[in-house]
Amino acid sequence: MPRGIDSEDFKVYVGGLRYGVTERDIERMFDRYGTINRIFVARKPPGFAFVHFEREEDAEEAVRKCDGREIRGHRIRVELSHGKHTNRKHWWRSNPVLLSLCSLGMIRAPSTSLELDSLLADLRVSTFLG
């Protein structure tokens, strides 16, 4: 597994980890979904980790397949990280119009690139049609 930090990687949050879960435990669960650039397992405070995938699709598949599974007999929570992002899928969070529409319940926040593409296409069509 490469250890470099790639600014274009796709970060997955893994929560609910028991004390003593290792980087190898995390790697064994997640490496089947794609190339991992880096794994960070928190020690102080313990209980969570980040898995950095090379490809967005791999990160999304890992979230779908691993959320709710168990590591060392304890159920974990897995989701796409909502920290700083450089990838295209999360730019909408800084767009005040889209953010307002989401907060008003007029649109649902996209959780995948396909949902974002569909949302943007719908908005272009509705703007064009008036």
Phi and psi in degrees as GROMACS dihedral restraints (atoms count N, CA, C in turn):
[ dihedral_restraints ]
;  ai    aj    ak    al  type     phi  dphi    fc
    3     4     5     6     1   -62.8    20    10
    4     5     6     7     1   145.8    20    10
    6     7     8     9     1  -106.4    20    10
    7     8     9    10     1    -0.7    20    10
    9    10    11    12     1   -69.4    20    10
   10    11    12    13     1   158.0    20    10
   12    13    14    15     1  -101.9    20    10
   13    14    15    16     1   120.7    20    10
   15    16    17    18     1  -107.8    20    10
   16    17    18    19     1   123.3    20    10
   18    19    20    21     1   -67.0    20    10
   19    20    21    22     1   -12.8    20    10
   21    22    23    24     1  -103.9    20    10
   22    23    24    25     1    18.5    20    10
   24    25    26    27     1   -81.8    20    10
   25    26    27    28     1   171.0    20    10
   27    28    29    30     1  -119.6    20    10
   28    29    30    31     1   115.1    20    10
   30    31    32    33     1   -94.9    20    10
   31    32    33    34     1   133.2    20    10
   33    34    35    36     1  -114.6    20    10
   34    35    36    37     1   130.9    20    10
   36    37    38    39     1   -89.0    20    10
   37    38    39    40     1   134.6    20    10
   39    40    41    42     1  -123.3    20    10
   40    41    42    43     1   114.3    20    10
   42    43    44    45     1  -116.8    20    10
   43    44    45    46     1   166.0    20    10
   45    46    47    48     1    81.5    20    10
   46    47    48    49     1    23.3    20    10
   48    49    50    51     1   -78.6    20    10
   49    50    51    52     1   141.5    20    10
   51    52    53    54     1   -78.1    20    10
   52    53    54    55     1   155.5    20    10
   54    55    56    57     1   -58.2    20    10
   55    56    57    58     1   136.8    20    10
   57    58    59    60     1    97.1    20    10
   58    59    60    61     1    -7.0    20    10
   60    61    62    63     1   -65.9    20    10
   61    62    63    64     1   134.0    20    10
   63    64    65    66     1  -104.9    20    10
   64    65    66    67     1   167.7    20    10
   66    67    68    69     1   -58.8    20    10
   67    68    69    70     1   -38.1    20    10
   69    70    71    72     1   -64.4    20    10
   70    71    72    73     1   -38.9    20    10
   72    73    74    75     1   -58.7    20    10
   73    74    75    76     1   -45.1    20    10
   75    76    77    78     1   -65.9    20    10
   76    77    78    79     1   -45.5    20    10
   78    79    80    81     1   -59.5    20    10
   79    80    81    82     1   -42.7    20    10
   81    82    83    84     1   -59.8    20    10
   82    83    84    85     1   -35.4    20    10
   84    85    86    87     1   -76.7    20    10
   85    86    87    88     1   -38.5    20    10
   87    88    89    90     1  -100.9    20    10
   88    89    90    91     1   -17.9    20    10
   90    91    92    93     1   -67.6    20    10
   91    92    93    94     1   -18.3    20    10
   93    94    95    96     1   -71.9    20    10
   94    95    96    97     1   -13.1    20    10
   96    97    98    99     1   -94.4    20    10
   97    98    99   100     1    -9.6    20    10
   99   100   101   102     1   153.5    20    10
  100   101   102   103     1  -177.8    20    10
  102   103   104   105     1   -70.9    20    10
  103   104   105   106     1   127.6    20    10
  105   106   107   108     1  -102.5    20    10
  106   107   108   109     1   127.2    20    10
  108   109   110   111     1   -82.5    20    10
  109   110   111   112     1   -35.6    20    10
  111   112   113   114     1  -164.9    20    10
  112   113   114   115     1   151.9    20    10
  114   115   116   117     1  -129.2    20    10
  115   116   117   118     1   133.3    20    10
  117   118   119   120     1  -121.0    20    10
  118   119   120   121     1   122.9    20    10
  120   121   122   123     1  -111.1    20    10
  121   122   123   124     1   118.7    20    10
  123   124   125   126     1   -69.1    20    10
  124   125   126   127     1   141.3    20    10
  126   127   128   129     1  -114.7    20    10
  127   128   129   130     1   -36.0    20    10
  129   130   131   132     1  -134.7    20    10
  130   131   132   133     1    97.4    20    10
  132   133   134   135     1   -80.3    20    10
  133   134   135   136     1   150.6    20    10
  135   136   137   138     1   -79.4    20    10
  136   137   138   139     1   174.3    20    10
  138   139   140   141     1   115.2    20    10
  139   140   141   142     1    -3.3    20    10
  141   142   143   144     1  -148.9    20    10
  142   143   144   145     1   166.6    20    10
  144   145   146   147     1  -150.1    20    10
  145   146   147   148     1   164.7    20    10
  147   148   149   150     1  -126.3    20    10
  148   149   150   151     1   135.2    20    10
  150   151   152   153     1  -115.3    20    10
  151   152   153   154     1   122.7    20    10
  153   154   155   156     1  -100.4    20    10
  154   155   156   157     1   110.4    20    10
  156   157   158   159     1   -93.5    20    10
  157   158   159   160     1   152.2    20    10
  159   160   161   162     1   -73.2    20    10
  160   161   162   163     1   -36.0    20    10
  162   163   164   165     1  -117.9    20    10
  163   164   165   166     1   141.0    20    10
  165   166   167   168     1   -60.7    20    10
  166   167   168   169     1   -42.2    20    10
  168   169   170   171     1   -61.3    20    10
  169   170   171   172     1   -36.8    20    10
  171   172   173   174     1   -67.4    20    10
  172   173   174   175     1   -41.6    20    10
  174   175   176   177     1   -62.1    20    10
  175   176   177   178     1   -44.3    20    10
  177   178   179   180     1   -63.8    20    10
  178   179   180   181     1   -40.4    20    10
  180   181   182   183     1   -65.4    20    10
  181   182   183   184     1   -41.5    20    10
  183   184   185   186     1   -59.9    20    10
  184   185   186   187     1   -40.9    20    10
  186   187   188   189     1   -62.2    20    10
  187   188   189   190     1   -48.8    20    10
  189   190   191   192     1   -60.5    20    10
  190   191   192   193     1   -41.8    20    10
  192   193   194   195     1   -87.6    20    10
  193   194   195   196     1   -22.0    20    10
  195   196   197   198     1  -106.3    20    10
  196   197   198   199     1   -18.7    20    10
  198   199   200   201     1   -61.0    20    10
  199   200   201   202     1   126.1    20    10
  201   202   203   204     1    90.6    20    10
  202   203   204   205     1    -8.8    20    10
  204   205   206   207     1   -73.7    20    10
  205   206   207   208     1   177.4    20    10
  207   208   209   210     1  -117.1    20    10
  208   209   210   211     1   141.5    20    10
  210   211   212   213     1  -122.1    20    10
  211   212   213   214     1   123.6    20    10
  213   214   215   216     1    53.5    20    10
  214   215   216   217     1    40.5    20    10
  216   217   218   219     1    78.1    20    10
  217   218   219   220     1    11.4    20    10
  219   220   221   222     1  -126.8    20    10
  220   221   222   223     1   130.6    20    10
  222   223   224   225     1   -67.9    20    10
  223   224   225   226     1   135.3    20    10
  225   226   227   228     1  -112.4    20    10
  226   227   228   229     1   158.7    20    10
  228   229   230   231     1  -111.1    20    10
  229   230   231   232     1   129.9    20    10
  231   232   233   234     1  -128.3    20    10
  232   233   234   235     1   129.0    20    10
  234   235   236   237     1  -152.7    20    10
  235   236   237   238     1   160.9    20    10
  237   238   239   240     1   -64.4    20    10
  238   239   240   241     1   137.1    20    10
  240   241   242   243     1   -68.4    20    10
  241   242   243   244     1   142.9    20    10
  243   244   245   246     1  -110.8    20    10
  244   245   246   247     1    24.6    20    10
  246   247   248   249     1   -78.3    20    10
  247   248   249   250     1  -152.3    20    10
  249   250   251   252     1   -66.6    20    10
  250   251   252   253     1   133.6    20    10
  252   253   254   255     1  -125.2    20    10
  253   254   255   256     1   142.3    20    10
  255   256   257   258     1  -110.9    20    10
  256   257   258   259     1    -4.1    20    10
  258   259   260   261     1   -88.0    20    10
  259   260   261   262     1   155.6    20    10
  261   262   263   264     1   -60.0    20    10
  262   263   264   265     1   -33.1    20    10
  264   265   266   267     1   -61.6    20    10
  265   266   267   268     1   -25.6    20    10
  267   268   269   270     1  -105.9    20    10
  268   269   270   271     1     5.8    20    10
  270   271   272   273     1   -63.4    20    10
  271   272   273   274     1   -27.5    20    10
  273   274   275   276     1   -61.1    20    10
  274   275   276   277     1   -24.9    20    10
  276   277   278   279     1   -63.8    20    10
  277   278   279   280     1   -24.3    20    10
  279   280   281   282     1   -95.1    20    10
  280   281   282   283     1     1.3    20    10
  282   283   284   285     1   -90.1    20    10
  283   284   285   286     1   111.7    20    10
  285   286   287   288     1   -61.7    20    10
  286   287   288   289     1   -32.4    20    10
  288   289   290   291     1   -68.3    20    10
  289   290   291   292     1   -50.5    20    10
  291   292   293   294     1   -64.8    20    10
  292   293   294   295     1   -39.9    20    10
  294   295   296   297     1   -63.0    20    10
  295   296   297   298     1   -41.0    20    10
  297   298   299   300     1   -64.3    20    10
  298   299   300   301     1   -44.2    20    10
  300   301   302   303     1   -60.9    20    10
  301   302   303   304     1   -38.2    20    10
  303   304   305   306     1   -66.2    20    10
  304   305   306   307     1   -46.7    20    10
  306   307   308   309     1   -66.8    20    10
  307   308   309   310     1   -27.8    20    10
  309   310   311   312     1   -83.1    20    10
  310   311   312   313     1    -4.8    20    10
  312   313   314   315     1    78.9    20    10
  313   314   315   316     1    13.9    20    10
  315   316   317   318     1   -80.2    20    10
  316   317   318   319     1   -27.5    20    10
  318   319   320   321     1  -137.1    20    10
  319   320   321   322     1   158.8    20    10
  321   322   323   324     1   -96.1    20    10
  322   323   324   325     1   138.2    20    10
  324   325   326   327     1   -62.5    20    10
  325   326   327   328     1   130.2    20    10
  327   328   329   330     1   -70.1    20    10
  328   329   330   331     1   139.1    20    10
  330   331   332   333     1  -112.6    20    10
  331   332   333   334     1    -7.1    20    10
  333   334   335   336     1  -136.4    20    10
  334   335   336   337     1   165.5    20    10
  336   337   338   339     1   -62.1    20    10
  337   338   339   340     1   -37.4    20    10
  339   340   341   342     1   -64.1    20    10
  340   341   342   343     1   -40.9    20    10
  342   343   344   345     1   -65.1    20    10
  343   344   345   346     1   -38.7    20    10
  345   346   347   348     1   -63.8    20    10
  346   347   348   349     1   -46.6    20    10
  348   349   350   351     1   -59.1    20    10
  349   350   351   352     1   -43.1    20    10
  351   352   353   354     1   -64.0    20    10
  352   353   354   355     1   -44.1    20    10
  354   355   356   357     1   -60.3    20    10
  355   356   357   358     1   -46.6    20    10
  357   358   359   360     1   -64.8    20    10
  358   359   360   361     1   -38.5    20    10
  360   361   362   363     1   -63.8    20    10
  361   362   363   364     1   -43.4    20    10
  363   364   365   366     1   -61.6    20    10
  364   365   366   367     1   -41.9    20    10
  366   367   368   369     1   -66.6    20    10
  367   368   369   370     1   -38.0    20    10
  369   370   371   372     1   -64.7    20    10
  370   371   372   373     1   -42.2    20    10
  372   373   374   375     1   -65.0    20    10
  373   374   375   376     1   -46.7    20    10
  375   376   377   378     1   -67.0    20    10
  376   377   378   379     1   -33.2    20    10
  378   379   380   381     1   -68.5    20    10
  379   380   381   382     1   -41.1    20    10
  381   382   383   384     1   -66.7    20    10
  382   383   384   385     1   -40.7    20    10
  384   385   386   387     1   -80.6    20    10
  385   386   387   388     1   -14.1    20    10
